[in-house]
Amino acid sequence: MDDVPLRLGRKGKPGKVLALWIQKIDFEKILGEAAISSFNPQYYQSHAQWRADLEQKEVRLQWDPDHDPYGNKLQRRAIQLG
């Protein structure tokens, strides 16, 4: 959540920010129920399999660039779930 102010600044002025603390096992369950937002042959054997996953699952997983609190790009990527 280090880059929350940076990200929120891009979309205007939100009224509230929600931060959640969950157990690792629950986070892993959410990840297991997520479909990756763009086709990746490391996870899917075909585009058809990926599209079927998108249709069946309600959670989306996307890898985004990560930034430090000052807006500098980091080498790591951040997971965005929606």
C-alpha positions in Angstrom: 0.0 0.0 0.0 3.1 2.2 -0.2 1.9 3.6 -3.5 -1.7 4.3 -2.6 -1.3 8.1 -2.5 0.5 8.0 -5.9 -2.3 5.9 -7.4 -5.1 7.8 -5.9 -3.7 11.1 -7.1 -4.1 9.9 -10.7 -7.8 9.5 -10.4 -8.9 12.6 -8.6 -9.6 13.1 -5.0 -11.3 10.0 -3.4 -13.3 10.4 -0.3 -12.0 7.3 1.5 -9.3 4.6 1.3 -10.1 1.1 2.4 -7.2 -1.1 3.7 -7.8 -4.7 4.6 -5.8 -7.1 6.7 -6.5 -10.7 5.9 -4.9 -14.0 6.7 -2.5 -15.5 4.2 -4.7 -18.5 3.7 -7.6 -16.3 2.7 -5.5 -14.3 0.4 -4.3 -17.5 -1.3 -7.9 -18.6 -1.7 -8.7 -15.3 -3.4 -5.7 -15.8 -5.7 -6.9 -19.3 -6.5 -10.3 -17.9 -7.5 -8.8 -15.2 -9.8 -8.5 -15.2 -13.6 -5.5 -13.4 -15.0 -6.6 -10.3 -16.9 -4.5 -10.9 -20.0 -3.5 -14.1 -21.7 -0.2 -15.7 -20.4 1.0 -19.0 -21.9 2.7 -19.8 -18.6 -0.7 -20.2 -17.0 -3.0 -21.1 -19.9 -2.5 -23.7 -22.6 -4.8 -21.8 -25.1 -6.7 -18.5 -25.5 -9.9 -20.5 -25.4 -9.0 -21.9 -21.9 -8.1 -18.3 -20.7 -11.4 -16.9 -22.1 -13.4 -19.7 -20.4 -11.6 -18.8 -17.1 -12.5 -15.2 -17.5 -16.2 -16.1 -18.0 -16.3 -18.5 -15.0 -14.4 -16.5 -12.4 -15.5 -13.3 -10.7 -12.0 -12.1 -9.5 -9.5 -10.6 -11.9 -5.7 -10.6 -11.3 -3.4 -8.0 -13.0 0.3 -7.4 -12.5 1.1 -3.6 -12.3 4.4 -1.7 -12.1 5.1 -0.9 -8.4 6.4 2.5 -7.1 7.9 3.8 -3.9 6.2 6.5 -1.9 8.0 9.2 -4.0 6.7 7.8 -7.3 10.0 6.1 -8.4 9.5 2.9 -10.3 10.6 -0.2 -8.5 11.9 -3.4 -10.1 9.1 -5.5 -8.5 5.5 -5.8 -9.7 2.4 -5.4 -7.7 -0.7 -7.6 -7.8 -4.0 -5.7 -8.4 -7.2 -7.7 -7.7 -10.6 -6.7 -8.7 
